[in-house]
Amino acid sequence: MDEISLKILKALSELKEPAGCGEIGKKADLTVQKVMGKLRSLSKEGLVESPVKGKYVITEKGRSALK
């Protein structure tokens, strides 16, 4: 897993509620564009999910990937 993916997962693990790309980017110190591009692949891998349109949370699989 690359550094950007790890930063996104770490940011989501620290946020208490579903977050949008801007909020994730701010927390992970990444641009919104980088976050948006990576979230698609992280979602396909089952590491994040979107319970609300445009908002993301980390899954248990995503938490395991951080360890």
Beta strands, then each sheet from edge to edge (+ up, - down):
strand 1: 48-52
strand 2: 55-58
sheet 1: 1+ 2-
end
